[in-house]
Amino acid sequence: MVANFFSVGDVKRQDVADLFSELSIDLSRYVLCFDDLERIKPSILLELLGYINTLIEQDNVKVVFICNEDELKDPDYHKYKEKVVRFTHTIKADIEKMVIEFADKHKNTTYSEYLKKYSPYIASVYAKGECNNLRTLKFNVDIFERVFDIVRTTIRPYEERHVTEIATYMLLLSMLYSIEYRRDNDERKLRSLS
C-alpha cells in the first residue's frame, strides 16, 4: 500500500516477503498487530490474510487482529478466519467507567463533576443506542463541554435546577446526534433526529 501511494506499482505478497527477508528481522520474536481490518478493501484483505497465514504456518509468527467483525461483510473473511484465527476475544467497553475516565481528564471541574454524576445516564443512552464505540463517546464528551459551558453561562441567573434540566436535555440531544453521526448517517437522516 505504501508503494502504491508513492506510485511504485502493485505490491504482491512476494514483495512483502522479500522486504522482510532483506531486513533480516526474526519475526518469530515479535507479535504483529493488524488493526482496523474492517476498513481494508476486501481484495487487499484477502491478500493480506493469505500472507499472514503463511507467516503463521511457516514462520511461527504470532499475530493479533483487532477489528469490528460486525462490519466485515466479506464472506471470504469468515472462511479465512476459520483457518487463520485460533482464539477470538470480544471486548465490550464499560461506557460508564470510560465517562468517569474522560471526566478525570477535563480541567473544568464543574463539567468533570457533571459527567461523573451523569455517567450512569450516559451509559444507559449509549446502551439503548447500541453504541460501544469509545471514539464516539470521547467525541461526544469533548463536544458537549462547549455546550455545557454555554448553558451554564447563559442560564446562570436562573435556578440551578433549570440549568441542570436544560444541560441534561442538551446532553441527550448531543448523544443522539453523536451516535448517529458516527454511524455515517446521511444528512437527511441526521436532520430527522430533530
C-alpha positions in Angstrom: 0.0 0.0 0.0 2.9 2.4 0.8 4.5 1.5 -2.5 1.2 2.2 -4.3 1.0 5.6 -2.5 4.4 6.5 -4.0 3.4 5.2 -7.4 5.9 2.4 -7.3 3.3 0.0 -8.7 1.4 -3.0 -7.5 2.8 -4.8 -4.5 2.4 -8.5 -4.2 2.7 -11.0 -1.3 6.2 -12.0 -2.5 7.3 -8.3 -2.5 6.4 -8.1 1.2 8.1 -11.4 2.0 11.3 -10.2 0.1 11.3 -7.0 2.1 11.1 -8.8 5.4 13.9 -11.2 4.4 16.1 -8.3 3.3 15.6 -6.6 6.6 16.9 -9.7 8.5 14.1 -9.5 11.1 13.4 -12.6 13.1 9.6 -12.2 13.1 9.2 -15.2 15.5 10.4 -12.9 18.3 7.6 -10.4 17.7 3.8 -10.2 17.8 2.4 -8.5 14.7 -0.8 -6.5 15.3 -3.2 -5.6 12.5 -5.8 -3.1 13.4 -8.9 -1.9 11.6 -9.2 -4.8 9.3 -12.8 -3.8 8.6 -11.5 -0.7 6.8 -9.4 -2.6 4.3 -10.7 -3.2 0.8 -11.9 -6.9 0.5 -9.4 -7.7 -2.3 -6.5 -6.4 -0.2 -7.8 -8.0 2.9 -7.8 -11.5 1.4 -4.3 -11.0 0.1 -3.2 -9.8 3.5 -4.8 -12.7 5.2 -3.1 -15.1 2.8 0.3 -13.6 3.6 -0.4 -13.6 7.3 -1.4 -17.3 7.1 2.0 -18.0 5.5 3.7 -16.1 8.4 1.8 -18.1 11.0 2.2 -21.5 9.5 5.7 -21.3 8.0 7.5 -18.8 10.2 5.6 -19.3 13.5 4.8 -15.6 13.8 2.3 -14.6 16.4 -0.4 -12.3 15.1 -3.2 -10.3 16.6 -6.1 -8.9 14.6 -8.1 -6.0 16.0 -11.3 -5.3 14.2 -15.0 -4.9 14.4 -16.2 -8.2 13.0 -19.8 -6.8 12.6 -18.5 -4.5 9.9 -16.6 -7.2 8.0 -19.2 -8.2 5.4 -16.9 -10.2 3.1 -18.0 -13.9 3.4 -14.5 -14.9 2.4 -13.1 -13.3 5.5 -15.1 -15.7 7.7 -13.8 -18.7 5.7 -10.2 -17.5 6.1 -10.8 -16.7 9.8 -11.5 -20.4 10.5 -8.1 -21.3 9.0 -6.0 -18.4 10.5 -7.6 -17.3 13.8 -7.1 -19.6 16.8 -8.8 -17.6 19.5 -11.4 -14.8 19.4 -11.8 -12.4 22.3 -14.7 -9.9 22.2 -14.1 -6.6 24.0 -17.0 -4.6 25.1 -16.3 -1.2 26.6 -17.7 -0.2 30.0 -19.2 3.1 29.0 -19.9 4.3 32.5 -16.3 3.8 33.6 -15.0 5.4 30.5 -17.1 8.5 31.1 -15.5 8.8 34.5 -12.1 8.3 33.0 -12.7 11.0 30.4 -14.2 13.3 33.1 -11.0 13.0 35.2 -9.0 14.4 32.2 -11.1 17.6 31.9 -9.7 20.7 33.6 -13.2 22.2 34.0 -14.0 20.7 37.4 -17.7 21.7 37.2 -18.0 19.8 33.9 -16.0 16.9 35.3 -18.3 16.5 38.3 -21.3 16.8 36.0 -20.0 13.9 33.8 -19.3 11.7 36.8 -22.8 12.4 38.3 -24.5 11.6 34.9 -22.2 8.7 33.9 -25.0 6.1 34.6 -27.4 8.1 32.4 -24.9 8.5 29.6 -24.2 4.7 29.7 -27.9 3.9 29.6 -28.4 6.1 26.5 -25.4 4.6 24.8 -26.8 1.1 25.6 -30.2 2.0 24.2 -28.4 3.4 21.1 -26.4 0.2 20.8 -23.2 2.1 20.7 -20.0 0.9 22.4 -17.6 3.0 20.3 -15.2 4.8 22.6 -14.2 7.3 19.9 -17.8 8.3 19.6 -18.0 8.7 23.4 -14.9 10.8 23.5 -16.1 12.9 20.6 -19.4 13.4 22.4 -17.8 14.2 25.8 -15.4 16.7 24.3 -18.0 18.5 22.1 -20.6 18.6 24.9 -18.2 20.5 27.1 -18.7 23.6 25.0 -22.5 23.2 25.1 -22.4 22.7 28.8 -20.4 25.9 29.3 -22.8 27.9 27.2 -25.8 26.6 29.0 -24.2 27.3 32.4 -23.2 30.9 31.5 -26.5 31.7 29.7 -28.9 30.4 32.3 -26.8 31.0 35.4 -29.1 33.8 36.7 -31.9 31.3 36.9 -32.4 28.4 39.3 -29.7 25.7 39.3 -32.3 23.1 38.6 -33.2 24.8 35.3 -29.5 24.8 34.4 -29.3 21.1 35.2 -32.5 20.2 33.3 -31.5 22.1 30.2 -28.0 20.8 30.3 -29.2 17.2 30.6 -31.7 17.6 27.8 -28.9 19.1 25.6 -26.7 16.2 26.7 -29.3 13.7 25.4 -29.5 15.5 22.1 -25.7 15.6 21.7 -25.5 11.9 22.5 -28.2 11.0 19.9 -26.5 13.2 17.3 -23.0 11.9 18.1 -24.1 8.2 18.0 -26.0 8.7 14.7 -23.3 11.0 13.1 -20.5 8.5 13.8 -22.6 5.8 12.1 -22.1 7.7 8.9 -25.8 8.5 8.5 -26.6 10.9 5.8 -27.6 14.5 6.4 -31.3 13.8 5.8 -31.3 11.2 8.5 -29.5 13.4 10.9 -32.0 16.2 10.3 -34.8 13.8 11.1 -33.4 13.4 14.6 -34.8 16.8 15.5 
